[in-house]
Amino acid sequence: MPFMAVIADLVAVGFYLLQAQTPTPAMFTMGIVVQALVTLLLLIFTFGYKGPHRLSFFRAGYVNFTFRYGIIAGSMVINALILFMYFLNITGRNTIIFGG
């Protein structure tokens, strides 16, 4: 599953670069749909992961994810934030994701 999460991230980055090349409203709409699908897929991966989620030792104040689960969970969080930024771009509230 971590490998599939990385592949999903590469697909999301590919669509972002495609949108950056051709910034039209149709591309932005297609991009938010693809980003929503990638985020949903990563959410399924996050809750469907059957391997160990935490390390055996405990440090106070830290979440001790295993490396594999950390890749999946971190990827899901980052893609969810990007999806929110896409939503802000589509509604016109903040164009920082494609404004640079």
Order of alpha helices (4+ residues) and beta strands (2+ residues): alpha-alpha-alpha-alpha
